[in-house]
Amino acid sequence: MNNKFQTKSPRFKSIEERGEPTFKSTRLDKNTHRNTRNTQEKREKRNDEFRRNERRNDRNDDRKSKLGGSIAPNYDIYPTEGKRASGEGSVKISVKGGSRSTEKKTGPLSPRAPEKIRNNRATEMKVYGENACHTLFQQRPDAIIRLWATVEGAKKAGELLSYLAEQKKAYHVVDSEEMERVTGTEHHGGICLLVKKSTPFSLEGYLQIPRQRDCLVLLDGVNNAQNVGGIMRTCAFYGVKGIIVEQNDILNSSNAARVAEGGLEFVHPLETKHKQIALAQLRNAGYQIVHLTRQKQAQVLSKTALNEKIVFVLSEVVANDVEYPEDTNVQLSFANPLNSGLNVAVNTGILLTQWYQSHIL
């Protein structure tokens, strides 16, 4: 039989040889693809969250540079709960320094109880500035509670630091940034004291003691701390012992104490319920009350007789008319082209100089 017509029977290739996936391999490939896709989605989600946080931080940095202050960190990006290592249950996560906690701490054992805060604000104040702090230490060392000082400020306060160490009172040497946070200003002078406020006097009780010669100042609507500090400094310079105010906190201001350069320790606040009540009490006590006015018909200060017992009424804006004709009304300048006149602290210096030259020198 001729074999040339005989052909080799065809041989079918297997699935593996043809490269076609089996059912098992197809299922594995789909699972692998799904896992890869989920991993990519999770990675993209984390990247998106990271980019959002970066943009948020950039905006905070821009706000910080524009406002010149510090921006509180955003603690919302941190998780608040996490699973336990055993996989059962969860635990709370808190960030140190974060402000997420809204629980209000109260009770006698809480260091930030509202009652303690109100009491501290009513009885304590901060005094900063080199002259103000050292003068307070000389006059009322027992009133000091705590001290903050920069390295430069501590070098100038050796005696004060020694006293605090002997009395076992706290003091902290900090950098300039921390001092600005403590005082709230860059004009701190390198030192700050937390002190007890001085005890105010009532005007009624002050007038019960008869005095032959006395000079007082009454503040009528003067609330600017810079002006109040300048007035206290001028009063202390001329030996004036009392300033009549309706609120004692006007004088017990940290900024006013700094401007006063230690004058707060020599001038006592005399509290009154109202200005009109104070004026009536002063008239009955025999004080001459002097008001400033811009009226051209008023007397000039240099030609006005000033009594030994006198009260100068000071306000931010000098009145154009005479409000109290029963009192003494004086004019400082007849050629004043300004609408506001002089600063109230400058007016204080002019008035006290005139009285000082007449009765002290």
Secondary structure, DSSP 8 states (H G I E B T S, - for coil): --GGG---------HHHHT---HHHHHHHHHHHHHHHHHHHHHHHHHHHHHHHHHHHHHHHHHHHHHTS-----GGGS-SEEE-TTSSSEEE---TT---------STT-TT-HHHHHHHHHHEEEEESHHHHHHHHHH-GGGEEEEEE-HHHHHT-HHHHHHHHHTT-EEEE--HHHHHHHHSSS--TTEEEEEE----EEHHHHHTS--SSEEEEEEES---HHHHHHHHHHHHHTT--EEEES-GGGTS-HHHHHHHTTGGGT-EEEE-S-HHHHHHHHHHTT-EEEEEB--TTSEEGGGS---SEEEEEEESS-BSS-S-TTSEEEES-SS---SS-S-HHHHHHHHHHHHHHHHT-
